[in-house]
Amino acid sequence: MKIGIAGIAGRMGRLLAEEVPLAGAELVGGTIDPARDTAPPGITIFDNIESLAAACDLVIDFTHASTVARHAQVLARANTAWVLGTTGFDAAAQAAIDAAGKRIALIAAPNYSPGVNLVMVLAERMAAALPAAQYDAEILEMHHKQKVDAPSGTALGIGRAVAQGRGQDFAAVAVTSRDGHTGPRQTGSIGFATLRGGQVVGDHAVIFAAGSERITLQHEAFDRRAFASGAVRAALWLDGRAAGIYTMRDVLGL
């Protein structure tokens, strides 16, 4: 399988460049931002996403929210599969992803760590078993100070899992920030708290709090390699799949 990496000079890109050959796939090369990045030694650099897509079976993409819509269109036209790890994109980018999924096989996941995806599955099951009227759901996350979107895509993914377990419309119950005189907590809402500091790779916790007990499900990431190896695993799983939008639950058989 021929794999290219969009943003191969970034922190995730460099790890992915190591993980692809370790998994037995061929690393074709990648793209960089020439104004900011230096090409990793020994890596073939493509001028743009179009030329990279033409040379690959699949592109792994951990770039920036602003690139998502364009990359979706380019990869769909090139019939190149896509593993997208970028978060924080808008509704227009989501529409582009949905359109691309009609032409190519892709996964657009908020997190590629097997552990985090298991947490999402457990959060959904716990939410289904713990009534919203008695158990308040709160999600806490902390990341490094360079992270630009909040709450994190993973935190939102956990929140969507809780809403799914409870049969709720996530957009209607999510409270992504609190400030000032907010009044009492609304029954059935899903709250978020965001922390930023240092070089924290990623900490997430979902809390179900009732009057008589509190249950916390927590995941801590110590190394970004967990995300990189998971993304490569997803790429290999996509090989030969029909067009469609898949999830990490599909990859992990959850």
C-alpha positions in Angstrom: 0.0 0.0 0.0 1.4 3.4 -1.0 0.8 6.0 1.7 1.5 9.7 1.7 1.4 12.1 4.6 0.0 15.6 4.4 2.1 17.8 6.7 4.9 15.4 7.0 7.2 17.9 8.8 4.8 18.4 11.7 5.0 16.6 15.1 2.4 14.0 14.0 3.8 13.9 10.4 7.2 12.9 11.5 5.9 10.1 13.7 3.6 8.9 10.9 6.7 8.8 8.6 8.3 6.4 11.1 5.2 4.3 11.6 4.2 3.7 7.9 7.3 1.6 7.0 7.2 -0.2 10.4 3.6 -1.4 9.4 4.9 -2.8 6.1 3.5 -0.1 3.9 5.4 2.1 1.4 5.9 5.7 2.4 5.7 7.7 -0.8 6.4 11.0 0.8 4.5 14.0 1.9 3.7 17.7 1.7 5.1 20.5 3.9 4.5 24.2 4.5 7.7 25.6 2.9 7.2 28.9 4.7 7.4 27.2 8.1 8.8 23.7 7.9 12.0 22.0 6.9 11.7 18.7 5.0 12.7 15.7 7.0 15.9 14.1 5.6 15.4 11.3 3.1 11.7 12.1 2.5 10.3 12.9 -0.9 8.4 16.2 -0.7 5.5 16.9 -3.1 4.7 20.5 -4.1 1.0 20.2 -3.3 -1.8 17.9 -2.2 -2.8 17.2 -5.8 0.6 15.7 -6.7 0.8 13.7 -3.5 -2.7 12.3 -4.0 -1.8 11.2 -7.6 1.1 9.2 -6.2 -0.6 7.4 -3.4 -3.3 4.9 -2.6 -4.1 6.8 0.6 -3.2 10.0 2.3 -2.9 10.4 6.1 -3.8 14.0 7.0 -3.1 15.8 10.4 -2.7 19.3 9.0 -5.1 22.2 9.8 -8.9 22.8 9.8 -8.5 25.3 7.1 -7.2 22.6 4.6 -10.0 20.0 5.2 -12.5 21.1 2.6 -9.9 21.5 -0.2 -8.2 18.2 0.7 -11.6 16.4 0.6 -12.2 17.7 -2.9 -8.7 16.9 -4.2 -8.6 13.4 -2.8 -12.1 12.6 -4.0 -11.2 13.6 -7.5 -8.0 11.6 -7.4 -9.8 8.5 -6.0 -7.3 8.4 -3.2 -8.4 7.1 0.2 -8.1 9.4 3.2 -7.3 9.1 6.9 -8.2 12.5 8.5 -7.0 13.4 12.0 -7.6 17.1 11.8 -10.2 18.5 14.2 -11.9 21.9 14.8 -13.2 22.2 11.2 -16.5 23.9 10.4 -19.8 22.7 8.9 -18.7 23.5 5.3 -15.7 21.2 5.8 -17.9 18.5 7.2 -20.1 18.8 4.1 -17.0 18.3 1.9 -16.1 15.2 3.9 -19.6 13.8 3.5 -19.4 14.5 -0.3 -15.9 12.8 -0.5 -17.3 9.8 1.3 -19.5 9.1 -1.7 -16.4 8.6 -3.9 -13.6 7.3 -1.7 -13.1 5.3 1.5 -12.2 7.6 4.4 -12.0 7.8 8.1 -12.4 11.2 9.8 -11.8 10.5 13.5 -11.3 12.9 16.4 -8.7 10.5 17.9 -6.9 7.4 16.6 -5.8 6.0 19.9 -7.3 2.6 20.5 -7.7 3.5 24.2 -9.6 6.7 23.5 -12.0 4.9 21.1 -12.7 2.3 23.8 -13.4 5.1 26.2 -16.0 6.5 23.7 -17.7 3.1 23.5 -17.8 2.7 27.3 -19.0 6.3 27.7 -21.9 5.6 25.3 -22.8 2.4 27.2 -22.5 4.1 30.6 -24.7 7.0 29.4 -27.4 4.5 28.3 -27.4 2.9 31.7 -27.2 6.0 33.8 -30.4 8.2 33.4 -29.7 11.8 32.5 -32.3 12.9 35.1 -30.1 11.5 37.9 -26.5 11.5 36.5 -25.0 14.7 35.2 -22.4 14.2 32.4 -19.3 16.4 32.4 -16.2 16.1 30.2 -12.8 17.5 31.2 -9.9 17.8 28.9 -6.3 19.2 29.0 -3.8 19.7 26.2 -0.6 21.5 25.4 -0.6 25.2 25.2 -0.1 25.2 21.4 -3.5 23.6 20.7 -5.8 26.0 18.8 -9.3 24.5 19.1 -11.4 24.0 22.2 -13.0 21.8 23.4 -10.8 19.2 21.8 -12.2 17.0 19.0 -11.8 14.0 21.3 -13.8 15.7 24.1 -16.5 16.5 21.6 -16.4 12.9 20.4 -16.9 11.6 23.9 -19.7 14.1 24.3 -21.4 12.8 21.2 -21.0 9.3 22.5 -22.8 10.2 25.7 -25.6 11.9 23.7 -25.9 8.8 21.5 -26.2 6.6 24.5 -29.0 8.8 25.9 -30.8 9.3 22.5 -30.1 13.0 22.7 -29.4 15.6 20.0 -25.8 16.5 20.9 -26.0 20.1 19.6 -29.1 20.8 21.8 -27.5 19.6 25.1 -23.8 20.5 24.7 -22.5 23.3 27.0 -19.0 23.9 25.7 -18.2 26.8 28.1 -19.4 28.5 31.2 -18.7 32.1 32.3 -20.4 34.5 34.6 -23.8 34.0 36.2 -24.9 30.9 34.3 -27.8 29.8 36.5 -28.2 26.2 37.7 -27.1 23.3 35.6 -29.7 22.2 33.1 -30.8 18.6 33.6 -29.7 16.4 30.7 -27.0 18.8 29.5 -23.5 17.6 28.7 -20.9 20.0 30.1 -17.3 20.6 29.0 -14.2 22.1 30.8 -11.0 22.9 28.9 -7.5 23.3 30.3 -4.4 24.3 28.4 -0.8 24.3 29.6 2.6 22.9 29.2 3.1 20.1 26.8 0.3 17.8 27.8 -0.3 15.3 25.0 -3.9 14.7 25.9 -5.9 14.0 29.0 -9.7 13.3 28.9 -12.2 12.3 31.5 -15.9 11.8 31.4 -17.7 12.2 34.8 -21.2 10.9 35.6 -22.2 12.7 38.9 -25.3 11.8 40.9 -26.5 12.8 44.3 -25.1 9.6 45.9 -22.2 8.6 43.7 -19.7 9.7 41.0 -18.2 7.7 38.3 -15.1 8.8 36.3 -13.8 7.3 33.1 -10.3 8.7 32.3 -7.7 8.4 29.6 -4.2 9.9 29.6 -2.0 9.9 26.5 1.8 10.1 27.2 3.1 9.8 23.7 1.7 11.0 20.3 2.9 7.7 18.8 -0.3 6.1 20.0 -2.2 8.4 17.6 0.3 7.8 14.8 0.2 4.0 15.0 -3.6 4.0 15.3 -3.8 6.2 12.2 -1.6 3.8 10.2 -3.6 0.9 11.4 -6.7 2.7 10.1 -5.0 3.3 6.8 -4.1 -0.4 6.3 -7.7 -1.4 7.3 -9.1 0.9 4.6 -7.1 -0.8 1.9 -9.6 -2.2 -0.7 -12.7 -0.9 1.1 -15.6 0.5 -0.8 -16.3 4.2 -0.8 -17.8 5.4 2.4 -17.1 7.1 5.7 -15.8 4.6 8.3 -15.0 5.0 12.0 -12.3 3.8 14.3 -14.9 1.5 15.8 -15.0 -0.2 12.5 -11.2 -0.6 12.5 -11.1 -1.9 16.0 -14.2 -4.1 15.7 -15.9 -2.3 18.6 
